[in-house]
């Protein structure tokens, strides 16, 4: 069954999996998406702190 991404927690879980697999850039991108889907600013900041680094998004 394919994994669904309906909640911020889904993105956090995937970010942790990617970090454990040695893929920190992908983990950071997933964490940024989780933070965006989190209404509480303090919680969003904690999510990003768990996956440190600059934003890797290419907006445009």
HUSULVEN-V29878 format. One record per residue. N is the residue number from 1. RES is the residue in three letters. PHI is phi in whole degrees, -180 to 180 (999 if undefined). PSI is psi as a letter, one per 40 degrees, with the letter a starting at -180 (* if undefined). D_FIRST is the distance of its C-alpha to the first C-alpha in Angstrom with 2 decimals. Layout:
N,RES,PHI,PSI,D_FIRST
N,RES,PHI,PSI,D_FIRST
This chain:
1,UNK,999,h,0.00
2,UNK,-70,i,3.82
3,UNK,-77,h,6.51
4,UNK,-103,i,9.07
5,UNK,-122,g,12.72
6,UNK,-105,e,14.78
7,UNK,-133,i,17.19
8,UNK,-58,d,19.43
9,UNK,-61,d,18.00
10,UNK,-64,d,14.61
11,UNK,-70,d,16.80
12,UNK,-64,d,18.93
13,UNK,-58,d,16.24
14,UNK,-65,d,15.18
15,UNK,-63,d,18.94
16,UNK,-65,d,19.62
17,UNK,-63,d,17.13
18,UNK,-68,d,18.85
19,UNK,-63,d,22.22
20,UNK,-66,d,21.62
21,UNK,-87,e,20.68
22,UNK,80,f,23.99
23,UNK,-118,g,22.88
24,UNK,-65,d,25.08
25,UNK,-66,d,25.37
26,UNK,-67,d,21.69
27,UNK,-60,d,21.67
28,UNK,-64,d,24.66
29,UNK,-61,d,23.18
30,UNK,-66,d,20.15
31,UNK,-65,d,22.72
32,UNK,-63,d,24.88
33,UNK,-66,d,22.22
34,UNK,-62,d,21.65
35,UNK,-63,d,25.44
36,UNK,-63,d,25.79
37,UNK,-90,e,23.54
38,UNK,-102,h,25.60
39,UNK,-71,d,28.68
40,UNK,-89,h,30.75
41,UNK,-64,d,32.54
42,UNK,-67,d,33.11
43,UNK,-66,d,29.48
44,UNK,-61,d,28.60
45,UNK,-64,d,31.37
46,UNK,-66,d,30.07
47,UNK,-61,d,26.62
48,UNK,-66,d,28.39
49,UNK,-66,d,30.76
50,UNK,-70,d,27.99
51,UNK,-127,g,27.18
52,UNK,-67,i,30.71
53,UNK,134,i,31.85
54,UNK,-73,i,32.83
55,UNK,-64,h,30.63
56,UNK,-109,e,29.09
57,UNK,-71,i,28.35
58,UNK,-115,g,30.19
59,UNK,-79,i,31.19
60,UNK,154,*,32.91
